[in-house]
Amino acid sequence: MTGPIDRLRLRFPDAAEEAAFRTFYCLRFRHHTRIALVAGALLIVLFAASDWLLDRNGAQMTVALRMFVIVPLMLASAWAVMQPWIEQAYETVATVVACLVALLLAVIYWHLGAGLTRAGLGLVLLMLSTIFIIRLRFRHFAVFLLIAWLSFLSAIVAARHADPALALANTLAVSAAMVLGLYGAWTRESENRREFRLFNEVAEAKARIEDLLHSMLPGEIVGRIQRGESPIADAHQEVSIVFADLVGFSALARRLPAAQLVQLLDRLFSEFDRIAAAHGVERIKTIGDAYMAVCGIGSACADHADRAARFALALQARVAELAQESGLALNVRIGLHVGPVIAGVIGTRKPAFDCWGETVNLASRLESSGSHAGVHISETAWQRLRERFVTRELPPVSLKGVGEVRTYLLEAAHPA
């Protein structure tokens, strides 16, 4: 959090945040600074012409200073301000250039006999253009304004020929510009710091929302939602569907405290999510102690059956490890089938990605009729996996809503 002292002196307590604000506040407006410097150089050229018209005999030195010192300095700065190497020293260089221009203008006004008639206007224009066009943090503006003001006062004191009333008027004008400039610079930076904080908070909230969406939906689907696509529905010719269900969880639910039960389920499904991510598998949903996942949706994935098989075997191995660590009687039944599905997003307030079709139904039936001895797979899945995995044929099984089918038990992957 930013305290009142930090807000008053316009600095974030965290150095990294302050550096990020510097980029946000100063560096992203460098193209505006370049335009301002070029425009300022043209204005100096016009003032040089004015010097020549007002005092042709005494203007040689002032015109030379304007045309051969100030204008080249400003044009060189306009070029340098966009170079990568200037980034770290940007504010320091810009402040030094502005101070040099103020000093040179003070010399010019001191040298010109009639120069003090427009000295106040020149310094006021320099102050205001520096404050409101060139993006610098307040402390850099304060340094520049103080030097510009002192330079002007020095020129007034040194110009003994100056009209006292005119000198006073110019001094008041420049002093007022300095005070108003300081207030304007402080106010603008203060508002931009609040905007920067708000911008970061919005970005963080957006990132949290995106993380939540990615935890609920496949990455490609998130991108399509963000692009405004609706409805989202696709037919996939072949994917691998995996259903997993914890064996013995209902008995545990009757004897474990609610908090411990939820903690156990959270740990199990967090492990399932980690294993899914490692194998390129997408979690679709959880229903109680059941877990549904798919592989082959989204980007092309020719080995989706292999990934799903390795994922299923890894689930069984991890559940066995957790059961041994916790001393709880836990096992998992898994069904795997390969086939076509319809996939899409339903709902607007709480969007959910899901898959439908006979492939999903058959994978669910395989899980419910299987055992924890291995992964219960369909004949279609066996055709895809038999050369790279250890399998054995099971007696024909009658599945509800499907009839009698040939199924296989996936036991392990063949050694590489």
C-alpha positions in Angstrom: 0.0 0.0 0.0 1.0 3.6 -0.6 1.2 5.7 2.5 0.4 9.5 2.8 4.1 10.4 2.8 4.7 8.4 -0.3 1.7 10.0 -2.0 2.9 13.4 -1.0 6.4 12.9 -2.4 5.1 11.0 -5.4 7.0 7.7 -5.1 5.9 4.1 -4.7 7.6 2.3 -1.8 8.5 -0.7 -4.0 11.4 0.1 -6.3 10.1 -2.3 -9.0 6.7 -0.7 -9.0 8.3 2.8 -9.3 10.4 1.6 -12.2 7.3 0.2 -13.9 5.5 3.5 -13.3 8.5 5.4 -14.9 8.0 3.4 -18.1 4.2 3.9 -17.9 4.4 7.6 -17.3 7.5 8.7 -19.2 8.9 6.3 -21.7 5.6 5.4 -23.5 5.2 9.1 -24.5 8.6 9.6 -26.0 7.2 10.1 -29.5 5.2 13.1 -28.1 8.5 14.4 -26.6 10.2 14.1 -30.0 7.4 16.1 -31.7 7.5 18.7 -28.9 11.3 19.1 -29.3 11.0 19.6 -33.1 8.2 22.1 -32.6 10.3 23.9 -29.9 13.3 24.1 -32.3 11.1 25.7 -34.9 9.8 28.2 -32.3 13.4 29.1 -31.4 14.1 29.8 -35.1 11.1 32.2 -35.1 12.5 33.9 -32.0 15.9 34.2 -33.8 14.2 36.0 -36.6 12.4 38.2 -34.1 15.8 39.1 -32.5 17.2 40.0 -35.9 14.2 42.3 -36.6 14.3 44.0 -33.2 18.0 44.6 -32.9 19.9 43.7 -36.1 23.2 45.2 -34.9 23.2 43.5 -31.5 21.5 40.2 -32.5 24.5 38.4 -34.0 25.4 36.6 -30.8 21.8 35.8 -29.8 20.9 34.5 -33.3 24.1 32.4 -33.3 23.2 31.0 -29.9 19.7 30.1 -31.0 20.5 28.8 -34.4 23.9 27.0 -33.8 23.5 25.9 -30.1 19.9 25.7 -29.0 18.3 24.4 -32.2 20.9 21.7 -32.8 20.7 20.7 -29.2 16.9 20.3 -29.4 17.0 18.4 -32.7 19.7 16.1 -31.4 17.6 15.5 -28.4 14.6 14.8 -30.6 16.7 12.1 -32.3 18.2 10.6 -29.1 14.9 10.4 -27.2 13.7 7.5 -29.4 17.0 5.5 -29.1 17.0 2.4 -26.9 20.2 3.4 -25.1 18.6 6.6 -23.8 15.9 4.7 -21.7 17.8 4.5 -18.4 19.0 8.1 -18.6 15.9 9.5 -20.3 14.7 11.8 -17.5 18.2 13.0 -16.5 19.1 13.9 -20.1 15.7 15.6 -20.8 16.1 17.6 -17.6 19.7 18.6 -18.4 18.6 19.7 -22.0 15.7 21.8 -20.6 18.0 23.4 -18.0 20.6 24.3 -20.7 17.9 25.8 -22.9 16.7 27.9 -20.0 20.2 29.1 -19.2 20.9 30.0 -22.8 17.7 31.9 -23.1 18.6 33.8 -19.9 21.9 34.8 -21.6 20.1 35.8 -24.7 17.6 38.0 -22.8 20.5 39.6 -20.8 22.4 40.3 -24.0 19.6 41.8 -25.9 18.8 45.4 -24.9 15.2 45.0 -25.9 15.1 41.3 -25.0 13.6 41.7 -21.6 10.4 43.0 -23.2 9.6 39.4 -24.1 11.8 37.5 -21.7 8.9 36.6 -19.4 6.9 35.2 -22.4 9.9 33.1 -23.5 10.5 31.6 -20.1 6.8 31.0 -19.5 6.5 29.2 -22.8 9.5 27.1 -22.1 8.3 26.2 -18.6 4.8 25.3 -19.7 5.8 23.3 -22.8 8.3 21.3 -20.7 5.8 20.6 -18.0 2.8 19.7 -20.2 4.4 18.1 -23.2 7.6 16.4 -22.1 6.7 13.6 -19.6 9.1 13.7 -16.6 8.4 12.9 -13.0 7.8 15.8 -10.6 11.2 15.9 -9.0 12.8 16.4 -12.4 10.4 19.2 -13.2 11.2 20.8 -9.9 14.9 20.9 -10.7 14.3 22.4 -14.1 11.8 25.0 -12.9 14.1 26.1 -10.1 17.1 26.5 -12.5 15.0 28.3 -15.1 13.6 30.7 -12.5 17.1 31.4 -11.0 18.5 31.9 -14.5 15.8 34.4 -15.3 16.3 36.3 -12.0 20.1 36.4 -12.7 19.4 37.9 -16.1 17.1 40.5 -14.6 19.7 41.5 -12.0 22.5 41.6 -14.6 20.5 43.7 -17.0 21.0 47.1 -15.4 19.4 48.8 -18.4 16.1 47.0 -17.8 13.0 49.0 -17.0 12.2 48.2 -13.3 8.5 48.0 -13.9 9.0 45.7 -16.9 11.5 43.6 -14.9 8.9 43.2 -12.1 6.1 42.3 -14.4 8.3 39.6 -16.1 9.5 38.3 -12.7 5.9 38.0 -11.5 4.9 36.2 -14.7 7.8 33.7 -14.6 7.3 33.2 -10.8 3.6 32.5 -11.3 4.3 30.1 -14.2 6.7 28.3 -11.9 4.2 28.0 -9.1 1.4 26.9 -11.4 3.7 24.6 -13.2 4.8 22.9 -10.0 1.2 22.4 -9.0 0.2 21.2 -12.4 3.1 18.7 -12.7 2.4 17.4 -9.2 -1.4 17.0 -9.8 -0.8 15.3 -13.2 1.7 12.8 -11.8 -0.5 12.2 -8.8 -3.5 11.4 -11.0 -1.3 9.2 -13.2 -0.1 7.2 -10.3 -3.6 6.5 -9.3 -4.4 5.5 -12.9 -1.3 3.3 -12.9 -2.4 1.5 -9.7 -5.9 1.1 -11.2 -4.5 -0.1 -14.5 -2.5 -2.8 -12.6 -5.4 -3.8 -10.5 -7.5 -4.3 -13.6 -4.7 -6.2 -15.3 -4.4 -8.4 -12.2 -8.2 -9.0 -12.1 -8.2 -9.8 -15.8 -5.3 -12.3 -15.2 -7.2 -14.0 -12.4 -10.3 -14.3 -14.6 -8.2 -15.7 -17.4 -6.6 -18.2 -15.0 -10.0 -19.2 -13.8 -11.2 -19.6 -17.4 -8.2 -21.7 -18.2 -8.8 -23.9 -15.2 -12.4 -24.5 -16.5 -11.9 -24.5 -20.2 -9.3 -25.6 -22.8 -6.9 -22.8 -23.8 -8.2 -22.6 -27.4 -11.8 -22.3 -26.2 -10.8 -19.4 -23.9 -9.3 -17.6 -26.8 -12.4 -18.1 -28.9 -14.6 -16.8 -26.0 -12.4 -13.7 -25.7 -12.7 -13.1 -29.4 -16.5 -13.0 -28.9 -17.3 -16.2 -30.8 -20.7 -17.7 -29.9 -21.9 -20.3 -29.9 -18.9 -22.6 -29.6 -19.6 -26.1 -30.9 -17.4 -28.4 -32.9 -17.6 -32.0 -34.2 -14.4 -34.0 -33.7 -13.9 -37.2 -35.7 -11.7 -38.9 -33.1 -10.7 -38.1 -29.6 -9.9 -40.1 -26.5 -12.3 -39.9 -23.5 -11.2 -41.0 -20.0 -13.5 -41.5 -17.1 -12.1 -42.1 -13.6 -14.0 -42.9 -10.4 -12.7 -43.4 -6.9 -13.4 -46.8 -5.5 -14.2 -46.8 -1.8 -14.8 -43.1 -1.6 -18.4 -43.4 -0.6 -17.4 -45.5 2.4 -14.8 -43.0 3.4 -17.4 -40.2 3.1 -19.5 -41.9 5.8 -16.7 -42.0 8.3 -14.4 -39.1 7.6 -15.1 -35.5 8.9 -16.4 -33.2 6.1 -13.3 -31.0 6.1 -10.9 -34.0 5.9 -13.0 -35.5 3.1 -13.0 -32.3 1.0 -9.3 -31.9 1.6 -8.7 -35.5 0.4 -10.7 -35.0 -2.7 -9.0 -31.6 -3.4 -5.6 -33.3 -3.1 -6.6 -36.1 -5.4 -8.1 -34.0 -8.1 -5.3 -31.5 -7.9 -2.9 -34.4 -8.6 -5.2 -35.5 -11.5 -5.0 -32.0 -13.0 -1.3 -31.9 -12.7 -1.0 -35.3 -14.4 -3.4 -34.2 -17.1 -1.4 -31.1 -17.9 1.8 -33.2 -18.0 0.2 -35.5 -20.7 -1.6 -32.9 -22.7 -5.0 -34.0 -21.5 -7.9 -31.6 -20.8 -10.1 -32.0 -17.8 -13.7 -31.7 -18.7 -15.4 -31.8 -15.4 -15.7 -33.5 -12.0 -18.9 -35.0 -10.7 -18.6 -36.0 -7.1 -15.7 -38.4 -7.0 -15.7 -38.9 -10.7 -13.3 -37.3 -13.1 -13.8 -36.8 -16.9 -11.0 -35.9 -19.3 -10.4 -35.7 -23.1 -7.4 -35.7 -25.3 -7.4 -34.7 -29.0 -9.6 -31.6 -28.8 -8.1 -28.3 -30.0 -4.7 -28.4 -31.7 -3.9 -31.5 -33.8 -2.9 -34.4 -31.7 -2.3 -37.6 -33.6 -1.1 -39.5 -30.5 -4.2 -38.6 -28.4 -4.9 -42.3 -27.6 -1.3 -42.9 -26.4 -1.5 -39.7 -24.2 -4.8 -40.7 -22.8 -3.5 -44.2 -22.0 -0.4 -42.9 -20.2 -2.6 -40.4 -18.3 -4.9 -43.2 -17.2 -2.0 -45.4 -16.0 -0.4 -42.5 -14.2 -3.7 -41.8 -12.4 -3.9 -45.4 -11.1 -0.2 -45.2 -10.0 -0.7 -41.9 -8.2 -3.9 -43.1 -6.4 -2.1 -46.2 -5.2 0.8 -44.0 -3.8 -1.7 -41.6 -2.0 -3.5 -44.6 -0.5 -0.3 -45.9 0.9 0.8 -42.5 2.2 -2.6 -41.8 3.9 -3.4 -45.3 5.0 -6.8 -45.1 3.4 -8.5 -47.7 1.3 -8.5 -45.9 -2.1 -8.5 -47.3 -5.6 -9.6 -45.9 -8.9 -11.6 -47.4 -11.8 -10.9 -46.0 -15.2 -12.6 -46.4 -18.6 -11.1 -45.2 -21.9 -12.7 -45.1 -25.4 -11.8 -43.5 -28.7 -14.3 -42.1 -31.1 -16.2 -39.1 -32.4 -17.7 -36.4 -30.1 -19.5 -33.1 -30.2 -17.8 -30.6 -28.0 -18.9 -27.1 -27.1 -19.5 -24.5 -24.4 -22.9 -24.2 -22.7 -24.0 -21.4 -20.4 -23.2 -17.7 -20.3 -22.9 -16.7 -16.6 -21.1 -19.9 -15.7 -19.8 -21.3 -19.0 -18.9 -25.0 -19.1 -17.1 -27.0 -21.7 -18.4 -30.5 -22.3 -18.5 -33.4 -24.7 -21.5 -35.4 -25.9 -22.1 -38.5 -27.9 -21.9 -42.3 -27.8 -18.1 -42.1 -27.3 -18.7 -40.4 -24.0 -21.4 -42.8 -22.9 -19.3 -45.8 -23.8 -16.3 -44.5 -21.9 -18.5 -43.9 -18.8 -19.9 -47.5 -19.1 -16.4 -48.9 -19.4 -15.4 -47.1 -16.2 -18.4 -48.3 -14.2 -18.0 -51.9 -15.3 -14.2 -52.0 -14.8 -11.9 -52.7 -11.9 -8.9 -51.2 -10.3 -6.7 -53.9 -11.7 -6.1 -51.9 -14.9 -7.7 -49.5 -17.3 -10.9 -50.8 -19.0 -10.6 -50.0 -22.7 -12.8 -50.5 -25.7 -11.9 -52.5 -28.8 -11.4 -49.3 -30.8 -9.0 -48.0 -28.1 -7.2 -51.4 -28.1 -6.7 -51.1 -31.9 -4.9 -47.8 -31.3 -2.8 -49.0 -28.3 -2.0 -52.6 -28.7 1.4 -52.2 -30.3 2.8 -49.9 -27.6 1.0 -51.1 -24.5 0.6 -54.3 -22.5 -3.1 -55.4 -22.8 -5.1 -58.5 -22.3 -8.5 -59.4 -23.7 -11.4 -59.7 -21.2 -14.5 -61.8 -21.6 -17.3 -60.0 -23.5 -19.2 -57.6 -21.2 -22.7 -56.3 -21.5 -22.9 -52.6 -21.1 -26.1 -50.8 -20.3 -27.5 -49.1 -23.4 -24.8 -50.6 -25.6 -25.1 -54.4 -25.5 -22.4 -57.0 -25.4 -19.0 -55.7 -26.4 -15.4 -56.9 -26.5 -13.2 -55.0 -24.0 -9.6 -55.1 -22.9 -7.5 -54.3 -19.9 -4.7 -51.9 -20.3 -2.0 -52.8 -17.8 1.2 -51.0 -18.7 3.2 -49.3 -21.5 5.8 -51.4 -23.3 9.4 -50.5 -22.3 10.8 -47.9 -24.7 
